[in-house]
Amino acid sequence: MHVLLDPWQHGFMQRAVLELTLVSVLTGVLGCWIVFYELSYSAESLAHALFPGLVGATLLGLPLLLGAFFGIAAAALAIALAAAIPGIGRDTAVAVVITTLFGLGVLLALTPSAPPGIQSLLFGDPLAITRRDLAVAAAVCLFALVALAALHRALLAIGFDRRSARALGLRPVYVELALIALVAVAILVAVQALGNLLVVAILIAPAATARLLARRLPTMMALAVAIAVAGSVGGLYLSYYAGLAAGASIALVLVGAYFSVFAAGGLAGRGRRGAKMRAATISA
């Protein structure tokens, strides 16, 4: 019991687990839509595109949300300009622009003149969460979850049958843009805990793991939230007792859970095929 309870005697651990629980609820639900719409690469690209804006906002003392907005706007404009160059496809333009912007953000974050702690935007630090951060995270997560609830039927209709959704008066482009905007909001609220490099782990891994275990979307969402919360708590335990970085520990546990479920599913599948082959041999 001492091993289980000792980490939670500290205020910084209590705030970390509360922050990560809020983030897990949002990313667990939103991650299922990301996986369902096959937006995993877009989510990663968006996280990298946000980074120089976040760094710039931190250096100038501006709100991170404002920096994220300018980061996305700059990325969209640069991708449009690069894609207009003859001989460069859209995918190539996205790759070049996102890589360039992320490199620029890293250079700004790692310069000697950068204020202490700005590197946490790269790798995250859930143990540095304050009560103000918790309040902001709660408000942002509540807003995003309400927006997801309002978009639920539209997202379902467009995801299952895009043409029929148009016949119902839905605008797929606008709904998908709203989904991308919510992904940006989730990245913004999760970046302090896991950092820009690791935030995709909590966005994608729990939902991808839940997809291996569930067929129905509500069940998948509930499982994704549970996996995200359990992975966050497990990562904090690993960080506390092994002396590892908290953000990296959480990402490691979440990705490890996916590979464990994937491997277990593969072994179970081979076991069922082997049983069928043995039964067929005995019958013969």
N, C-alpha and C positions, 0 to 999 in steps of 0.2 A: 504493500500500500504506500509506503514511503516513496518508492521508485515512481509509482503512478501519480502521486499527489504533489511531490516536492516541486516540480516545475511551475505549478499553478499557484504557488505561494508568492510569486513575484508579480508586481504590477505590470511590468513590461510584457511578461508572458500572457497575462490575462488580456491585455489590450491587443496583443498580436492574435490570439485565438478568436477574439470577438471580431476583429477586422477581417480575418480570413474566413470566418463563418459568413459574414455579410457578402464578401466577394464570392464565396463558393456558391451561395444561393443564386446570385445573379449569373455567374459564369456557367453553373451547371445547367440552368434553363437555356440561356443564350447559346451555350456551346452545342446543344442539340440542334438548334436551328442552323448553326454554322456547319455542322457535319451534314445535316439533311440537305442544305443548299450547296454543299461542296465548296465552302468558302474558306477552307483552312489556309490555303496559300494567301488569299486576300487578307485574312486576319493578320498573318505574320507580316505581310508587306505593309499593312496599315500601321502596325506597331512600330516598324522601323521608320516609316514616313513621319510618324508623330515625334520621333526622338529629338531631332534638332529644334523643333518648336518648343518642346518641354525644356530642353537645356537653355534655349534663348530666354524663355520666360523666367526660369530660375535665376539666370545671370542678371536680368533686368528687374527682378523683384515683382514680376507680373503674375497673375493667376495662371496656374497650369492649364486650365481650360482654354484660356485665350491663346496660349502658346500652341496647344493642340489644334485649335481651329486654323491658325496661320500655317502650321506644319502641314495639315491636310490640304489646305488651299494651294500652298506652294507645290506640293507633290502632284496634285491634279493638273495644275498649269504646266509643270515641267513634263509630265507624261504626255499631255496633249501636244506640246511643242515637239517633243522627241518623236512621237508617232507620226507627225506630219512630214518628217524628213524622208525623202524617197529611199527605199531599200531597208528601212527599219520598221519591223513589225511592232504591234502593240505589246506583245509579250517581252520583246527585247527592250522596248522603251521603258516598260515597268521595271524590269530587272536593273537597267542602267541607272534610272532615276532613284529607285529605292536604295540601291547600294551606295550611290553618291551621297544621298541625304543622310543615311545612317553613318557613313564615314565622317561626314561633316559634324554630325552630332557628337560622335566619339572624340574627335579632335577638340571640340569646344569643351567637352566634359573633362578631358584629361590634361588640359593646359595647366601650367603651374599657377596661373593667376585665378583659376576657378576656385570658388569658395569651398571650404571643407564640406564633405557630404554629398556633393553633386554627383559623385560617382555612383551613389545609391540608385540613381535613375537607371543605370545600366543593370545592376545586379539586385537591387531591392534590399530593404532592411525592415522586415515586419516587426522587429524588436524595438524599432524607434518610433512606433506609432504613438501618437498623442491622443488625448481625449477629443481635441478639435478634429483630428483626422478621422476619428470614429464617427463623430457627428456628421461630417461631410460625406463619408462613405455611406452611412445609413440613409441620408437624404438622396444621394445619387442613385444608390441601389434601388430604393423604393420608387423613384421616378422611372428608372429603366424597366423595372418589373411591371409597373402599371402600364407603360407603353407597350411592352411585350404582350400583356394580357389583352390590350385593345387591338393589337395587330394579329392575335392568334388565328382567328378564322381566315383572315386574308392570307396569312403566311401558309396555312394549310391548303387553301384553295389553289394558290399559285404554285406551291411546291408539288402538288399531286397532278394538276392539269392546268397548265398555263393558258391554253386557248380557252377553256371553259371559264377560267377566271375573268378573262376579258369580256366574255359574254355576260357575266354577272355584274359588269360595271367596274371591276377592279382595275387599277393601273399597276401592273407588275413592276414597272421601273420605279415608281414612287415608293412602293412597299419595300423593294429591295434596297433602295437608297436609305429608307428609314432603318432597315436592319443593319446596314453598314454603319450608319450613324450610331446605333446602339452598341455595336462592336467597339467603335471608337470610345464611347463613354465607358464601357467595361474595361478597356485597356487603361484608360485614364485613372479609374478608381483602383485598379489592381497593380499599377506600375510601382507604387511605393512599396508594396509588400514583396513583389517578385522581381521588379525591375523590367526594363524593356527587353532584355535578352531572354527572360524566362517566363514572361507573362503568358505566352502562347501555351505553355504547359497546362496551366489551370483553365484556359479557354477551351482547349481541344481534348486533352487526355481523358478527363472524366467522362465527357460525352462519347468519345470513341470507345472507351471501356464499356460504358452502359449499352452502347449499340451492339456489342458482342453478346450481351446478356438479355436484352429485351427486344420485343418486336413492336409493342405499342408505344406511341410517343409519350403519353403521360407517365407510363412506367419507366421509360428511358430517362425522362427528365428527373423523376424522383431518385432513380439510381445514380444519375450523374451528380446531383446535389450531395447525396450521401457519400459518394466516392470522393468528391472534392473536399468535403468537410473532414472525412476520415484521413485522406492523404495529407491535408494541411496539419492536422493534429499529429499524425505520425511523423511528418517532417520536422515539426517543432520538437518532438521527443528526440529524434535523431540529432538535431542540431544541439539540443541542450546537453545530451550525454556524450556525444561524440566530438563536440567542439567544432562543428562544421557551420558554414554559412547557412542561415535559416532559409533564405530564398532558394538556394541551390538544393538544400535537403528536401524541401517540399516538392520541387520539380522532379527530383530523383525518385521520390516515393510515388508520385502520380504516374510518371512514365513507367516505373517498375510495375505498378499495378496493371497497367495496360498490357505489358508484355507477359505478365504472369497469367492473366485471363486468356490472352491469345494463345499462349503455349498450352494451357490447360484444355482449351477448346480443341486444339489440334490433337492432343493426346486422346481426348475423349472420342473425337471423330475416328481416329485410327483404331481405338478399342472397339467401337461399334462395327466398323468395317471388318475387323478381324473376327468378331463374334459371328457376323453374318457368313463369312467365308467358312468358318469352322462348322456352323450349322448346315451350310450347303454341302460340305464334304461328308458330314455324318449322314445326311439324308441320302446322298449318292451311294 
